[in-house]
Amino acid sequence: MDLIIRPVNLSDAGDINDMRRQEGIRDKTLALATETLAFTEAFIRNFGTDDHVLVAEKDGKVVGMIGIHLLKSARQRHTAALGMMVRAEFQGQGIGKKLMENILDLADNWLMLVRIELDVTEDNDRAIGLYRSFGFEVEGKKKYSIIKGGKYADLLMMARYLLPSQ
Ligand SMILES: CC(C)(COP(=O)(O)OP(=O)(O)OC[C@H]1O[C@@H](n2cnc3c(N)ncnc32)[C@H](O)[C@@H]1OP(=O)(O)O)[C@@H](O)C(=O)NCCC(=O)NCCS
């Protein structure tokens, strides 16, 4: 597959806005159908040195995105929150795996982060399968944490640890 993994650019805002509003993404993330291009541009512009965001580009179009965001507290700088998505029609084709490999190489070998954490809805088998295959473990459940299709749904908290040898 002719897939390019590269840092996000402001010019990707249109593709990312379109992707975030897709069915098959919205129901599994915090995205909303009303997100404007200006919102997405601001989202990208606001990324700073603690935000590491990669996109997957295929035939000139962004088809996936992954980001790790370092926590701000001086005593939690070894921790990052992870978010990711792949365009609905490209899911299940190994793009998520490729994005995860790239971001974990950065996290493990270039930032040497100890903890990467994320939240995922309980019914998101594909995401949970991907996370487990990269060593993420379920740490607990946030009850009624997210609105999803007219209901309050639970979120699983997952994390992966890479402690320096002790
Ligand atoms: C979750 C998501 C990012 C995964 O990306 P993807 O490109 O679809 O996943 P991949 O094709 O790379 O699959 C990678 C791994 O996921 C797991 N996986 C894939 N499909 C699965 C399924 N139906 N059930 C369980 N595990 C599955 C497997 O471990 C697979 O590895 P393998 O092919 O070596 O077995 C993508 O499906 C997506 O964007 N979903 C909607 C938004 C979302 O859920 N974002 C995450 C919110 S926490």
The ligand as an SDF file (V2000), in Angstrom:
LIG
                    3D

 48 50  0  0  0  0  0  0  0  0999 V2000
   -9.4950    2.0020   15.7950 C   0  0  0  0  0  0  0  0  0  0  0  0
   -8.8280    2.3430   14.4650 C   0  0  0  0  0  0  0  0  0  0  0  0
   -7.9480    3.5730   14.6290 C   0  0  0  0  0  0  0  0  0  0  0  0
   -7.9300    1.1420   14.0670 C   0  0  0  0  0  0  0  0  0  0  0  0
   -7.3390    1.4190   12.8240 O   0  0  0  0  0  0  0  0  0  0  0  0
   -7.4840    0.3620   11.6360 P   0  0  0  0  0  0  0  0  0  0  0  0
   -6.6860    0.8580   10.5060 O   0  0  0  0  0  0  0  0  0  0  0  0
   -8.9230    0.1110   11.3960 O   0  0  0  0  0  0  0  0  0  0  0  0
   -6.8240   -0.9410   12.2990 O   0  0  0  0  0  0  0  0  0  0  0  0
   -5.8620   -1.9790   11.6020 P   0  0  0  0  0  0  0  0  0  0  0  0
   -6.4610   -2.4520   10.3140 O   0  0  0  0  0  0  0  0  0  0  0  0
   -4.4900   -1.4260   11.5380 O   0  0  0  0  0  0  0  0  0  0  0  0
   -5.9030   -3.1710   12.6390 O   0  0  0  0  0  0  0  0  0  0  0  0
   -4.8520   -3.3110   13.5350 C   0  0  0  0  0  0  0  0  0  0  0  0
   -5.1890   -4.3270   14.5900 C   0  0  0  0  0  0  0  0  0  0  0  0
   -6.4220   -4.0360   15.2130 O   0  0  0  0  0  0  0  0  0  0  0  0
   -7.0160   -5.2420   15.6160 C   0  0  0  0  0  0  0  0  0  0  0  0
   -8.2870   -5.3830   14.9450 N   0  0  0  0  0  0  0  0  0  0  0  0
   -8.6170   -4.9790   13.7150 C   0  0  0  0  0  0  0  0  0  0  0  0
   -9.9050   -5.2430   13.4690 N   0  0  0  0  0  0  0  0  0  0  0  0
  -10.3890   -5.8150   14.5820 C   0  0  0  0  0  0  0  0  0  0  0  0
  -11.6590   -6.2930   14.9660 C   0  0  0  0  0  0  0  0  0  0  0  0
  -12.7090   -6.2260   14.1390 N   0  0  0  0  0  0  0  0  0  0  0  0
  -11.7990   -6.8190   16.1970 N   0  0  0  0  0  0  0  0  0  0  0  0
  -10.7510   -6.8710   17.0510 C   0  0  0  0  0  0  0  0  0  0  0  0
   -9.5230   -6.4130   16.7350 N   0  0  0  0  0  0  0  0  0  0  0  0
   -9.3530   -5.9070   15.5210 C   0  0  0  0  0  0  0  0  0  0  0  0
   -6.0820   -6.3330   15.2660 C   0  0  0  0  0  0  0  0  0  0  0  0
   -5.2160   -6.5420   16.3580 O   0  0  0  0  0  0  0  0  0  0  0  0
   -5.3340   -5.7290   14.0940 C   0  0  0  0  0  0  0  0  0  0  0  0
   -4.0910   -6.2800   13.9150 O   0  0  0  0  0  0  0  0  0  0  0  0
   -3.9290   -7.5400   12.8870 P   0  0  0  0  0  0  0  0  0  0  0  0
   -4.5070   -7.0800   11.5780 O   0  0  0  0  0  0  0  0  0  0  0  0
   -2.4600   -7.7740   12.8650 O   0  0  0  0  0  0  0  0  0  0  0  0
   -4.7200   -8.6490   13.5000 O   0  0  0  0  0  0  0  0  0  0  0  0
   -9.8710    2.5970   13.3500 C   0  0  0  0  0  0  0  0  0  0  0  0
  -10.6320    1.4330   13.1330 O   0  0  0  0  0  0  0  0  0  0  0  0
  -10.7860    3.7720   13.6390 C   0  0  0  0  0  0  0  0  0  0  0  0
  -10.4670    4.9050   13.3220 O   0  0  0  0  0  0  0  0  0  0  0  0
  -11.9670    3.5330   14.2400 N   0  0  0  0  0  0  0  0  0  0  0  0
  -12.9230    4.6130   14.4970 C   0  0  0  0  0  0  0  0  0  0  0  0
  -12.3740    5.6870   15.4110 C   0  0  0  0  0  0  0  0  0  0  0  0
  -11.8060    5.0840   16.6540 C   0  0  0  0  0  0  0  0  0  0  0  0
  -12.2910    4.0840   17.1550 O   0  0  0  0  0  0  0  0  0  0  0  0
  -10.7210    5.7010   17.1810 N   0  0  0  0  0  0  0  0  0  0  0  0
  -10.1350    5.2520   18.4280 C   0  0  0  0  0  0  0  0  0  0  0  0
  -10.9190    5.8210   19.5560 C   0  0  0  0  0  0  0  0  0  0  0  0
  -10.2840    5.2540   21.1270 S   0  0  0  0  0  0  0  0  0  0  0  0
  1  2  1  0
  2  3  1  0
  2  4  1  0
  2 36  1  0
  4  5  1  0
  5  6  1  0
  6  7  2  0
  6  8  1  0
  6  9  1  0
  9 10  1  0
 10 11  2  0
 10 12  1  0
 10 13  1  0
 13 14  1  0
 14 15  1  0
 15 16  1  0
 15 30  1  0
 16 17  1  0
 17 18  1  0
 17 28  1  0
 18 19  1  0
 18 27  1  0
 19 20  2  0
 20 21  1  0
 21 22  1  0
 21 27  2  0
 22 23  1  0
 22 24  2  0
 24 25  1  0
 25 26  2  0
 26 27  1  0
 28 29  1  0
 28 30  1  0
 30 31  1  0
 31 32  1  0
 32 33  2  0
 32 34  1  0
 32 35  1  0
 36 37  1  0
 36 38  1  0
 38 39  2  0
 38 40  1  0
 40 41  1  0
 41 42  1  0
 42 43  1  0
 43 44  2  0
 43 45  1  0
 45 46  1  0
 46 47  1  0
 47 48  1  0
M  END
$$$$
